[in-house]
Amino acid sequence: MEANLVCRYIPVLIVIVISIGIGVSLLFVSRLLRPKRSYTLKLTPYECGIPSKEDIWERFNVKFYIVALVFVIFDVETIFLYPWAVVYKKIGLYALIEMYLFIIILLIGYIYAIFTNVFNWRKE
């Protein structure tokens, strides 16, 4: 029984070893092939080809990150509506109730975000 269990996980171990080997080898090859000459202009941070005029270590308001996370959450969650709509006729009333519960949970999160002023962009 134990030998059979070990034999079933050997392909997984092989995939893990190969993927780690590929990752390490790619890092090693990129380190060998990269340009090694750096100068001050090359090390200067810029955005869109325009040199920055202010301090690059400016602190951002946490609300920017919260809005980004809320966007990602709602964007990813609404992707689940498409497969449901495709197979709706096959799965029937149960799926309809489940989808209403799903949308209600999304709306609760959206209402919570509105009442906690997540979408208020003004600095406080």
N, C-alpha and C positions, 0 to 999 in steps of 0.2 A: 504493500500500500504506500509506504513512504517513498520507495524508489519511483513508483508511478507518478506520485505528486511532484517529485523533483524533476522528472523527465518532462512534465507538462510545462514547467516554468523555464526550461532551458532556452526556448526561442525568445522569450521575453528578456532574459538576461543577455542573449546575443544582441538583440536590438538595442538595449541600453548601452552595452559596451561599444557597439559600432557608432551610435549617435554621439556618445562622449568622445570617441576617437575622432570623428569627423569635426566636431566643434573645436577640440584642442588643436587639431592639425590646421584648420582654417585660421585660427588665431595666430598660430606659429608662422604660417605662410604669409599672412597679411603683415606681420611684424617684420618679416624679411624683405618684403617687396615695397613697403611704404617709403615715401621720400623722407630723408632724415635731416634735411637742411631746414631749420626754422629761423625766422627772423621776426623782428618786433611787429611789422605790419601783418605778417601771417598770423601771429598770435593775438592780434587785436580783434575783439568781438565786433560783429556787425550784423545788421539785419537788412536783408534785401539789397545788399550792396551799398548801403548808406552807413557811414560811420556813426556810432551812437554819440550823442551829445550830453547825455546824462549818465548818472551812475548806473552801471548794469546790475548792481545788486540791490535794486529797489524792491521793497517789500510790497507784495500785492495783498489786497484785501482777501480774506478767506472766502467771501461770498462768490468770487470768481470761480474758485474751485468747486464750491457747492453747486453753483449753477451748471457747471460742466458735468458734474456727477449726476445731477438730476436729468440733464439732457440725455446723457448716455443711458441711464436707467430707463427712461421713458422710450427712447429710441429702440433699445434692444427689446424691451417688453412688448412694444407694439408690433415687432417683427413676428411675434407668435400669433398674431391675428390672421396672417395670410394662410398658413397651413390649415388652421381651423376653418377658415372660409372655404377652402378647397374641398375638404372632406365633411362639411357640415351635413349634407344629406345622408351620408352613410352612418354617422354616429348619432344623429337625432337630438331629442329633447335633453338628454343628459349633457351633451356638449353645449347646448344653449345655456343651460343653468350654470355650468362651469365657466363659460365665457363671461356671463354676467357677473359672477363672483370675481373673476379676474379683473374686469373693467372697474368694478366697484373698489377693489383694492388699489388700483392705479389712481382712481379719482380721490380716494382718501389721502394717498401720498401727495397728489397735486394740491389738494386743498390745504394740507398741512404745510406745504412749501409756500403757498400764498400767505397763509396766516403768520408764518414765521419770517416774513419779509425776505425770503430768499431771492426774489426777483427784483428787489429794490437796488438799483445800481448806484444810488447816490452814496458818497462817503459820509460816514457818521463821525 
